Amino acid sequence: MEDFIEQMRNDHKEFDHGSLEGFFGHAPFDLFNSWYSEAIRTAQLEPNAFVLATVDFRSQPSSRILYLKELLAEKFVFYTNYQSHKGKDLAANSNASMLFFWPGLQRQIRIDGNCSKVSEEVSDAYFSSRPRGSQIGAWASHQSEQLSDRADLEQRLEMYAEKFPTEVPRPPHWGGFELKPTLVEFWQGRPSRLHDRIVYELDENDWKIYRKNP
Ligand SMILES: Cc1cc2nc3c(=O)[nH]c(=O)nc-3n(C[C@H](O)[C@H](O)[C@H](O)COP(=O)(O)O)c2cc1C
């Protein structure tokens, strides 16, 4: 273990894949789309996975990985159980932060903003596109609640599979959130830790663009 820590301490990685120079666009969405498509095109592992950080009613932060499913009308959409830990956090405090990290491109994007539920129609449309197993799973899993025995989950899975032999309706407690960004930071690794950081910050209705020290 100590050897491993020593090894991490001595691992002085160089960041030399690219730079952020020139014109970035008036809003962060073109640059986000461009980096996101590049992550997909260059086959980065789990390109649409991001960390979602939320804060609960006691101001305790927590984070977990989710999948980005859509960028709809300049809002970042993900799907989950509304009664989960994160769902309850967002009901009490709708501010959240998303973080994408594509190590192969030496890039991260931080997106701070405010979440609200997407419309029932948007959630229905996405739910109906999911594989049947995931649809039944959304009914069976009481996400984030204690589970004393995995057999209970499997029993509920069977129960719902019987209850919905053909079409599976969307559970009322399951759906999408959309995060409306107020700040988006693009980070590109550069040599000697002198990384590029370009921030878009919403000021009234305009995006202010500035650089930050690394
Ligand atoms: C790669 C990956 C993708 C995930 N995508 C989702 C997702 O889109 N929605 C979701 O509810 N949970 C997803 N999860 C599970 C979450 O990380 C988390 O365990 C779950 O949502 C419960 O979180 P909570 O108890 O903090 O609410 C994913 C996990 C991984 C590792």
The ligand as an ORCA input file, in Angstrom:
! r2SCAN-3c Opt
* xyz 0 1
  C     -21.334      4.504    -15.707
  C     -22.519      4.696    -14.787
  C     -23.672      5.278    -15.281
  C     -24.782      5.464    -14.442
  N     -25.893      6.084    -14.962
  C     -26.960      6.303    -14.150
  C     -28.082      7.048    -14.642
  O     -28.106      7.537    -15.792
  N     -29.131      7.224    -13.787
  C     -29.121      6.749    -12.498
  O     -30.099      6.950    -11.777
  N     -28.049      6.080    -11.995
  C     -26.979      5.841    -12.795
  N     -25.872      5.187    -12.290
  C     -25.889      4.764    -10.866
  C     -25.537      5.983     -9.995
  O     -24.142      6.193    -10.000
  C     -26.023      5.845     -8.525
  O     -25.470      4.691     -7.931
  C     -27.531      5.788     -8.401
  O     -28.161      6.713     -9.260
  C     -27.962      6.079     -6.959
  O     -27.455      7.338     -6.581
  P     -27.969      8.129     -5.283
  O     -28.220      7.118     -4.207
  O     -26.883      9.074     -4.941
  O     -29.242      8.852     -5.689
  C     -24.747      5.013    -13.096
  C     -23.559      4.449    -12.602
  C     -22.469      4.297    -13.438
  C     -21.186      3.729    -12.867
*
